[in-house]
């Protein structure tokens, strides 16, 4: 059990460096923003962008599924 936990923590540690360096197009870096209002606005802007992206991807997936169902019929 201890070996599994150690392996899991090791994989997380290795994977976190790769994830840390990734940039997402459209996301602002809010860590360098000074002032609580500006930082809150920046984070809200990022949340809104991600919500629009998720909704767009869900719509595209639903359209592909509908097209696949029509093709099967």
N, C-alpha and C positions, 0 to 999 in steps of 0.2 A: 504494500500500500504506500509505503514511504517512497519507493522508487517511482511509482506512478505520479505521485505528487511532485517529486523532483523533476521528472520528465516534463510534466505539464508546465511547471514554472519556467523551466529552461526554454521550452518552445515559445512561451509568452514573451520572455525576455528577448529572444532572437527576433520574433515577429514585431515587437514594438518599435525597434529601430527602423525597420522598413516602413511601417505605418506612419511614423513620426515625420518622415521626409516627404510624404505624398502631399501634393497640392490638388485641390479640387477647383476647377475653373468656375468662377462665379462666387466663390467664398472669399470673404474678406478676412484679413488677419486682425482680430480685435484686441490682441494682446498689447499692441503698441499704441492703442487709442487712449488718450488721457481724458479723464472726466467720466463720471458714472453715467451721465445721460448719453454721451457719445458712445460709450462702450455698450450700453443697453440697446441703443439704436442699431449698432453694428451687429450685435448678436441677433436681434429681432429680424434684421435684414437677411442674415444667414438662414434663420429658421424659415422665413417666408420663401426664400429661394429653394431650399431643400424640399419644402412642402409642394411647391409648384413642380419640381423635378419628379418627385414621387408620384404625384397625380398624373403627370404626363406619361411616365413609364407605365403606370397602371392602365391608363387609357389605351396606350399602344398594345399592351399585352392582351387586354380584353378584345381589341380589334383583331389581333392575330388569332386569338382563340375562336372568335366568331367566324373568321374566314376559314379556319381549319375545320370547324364543325360543318360549315356549309359545303366544303369540299368533300368531306366524308359522306354527307347525305347525298 
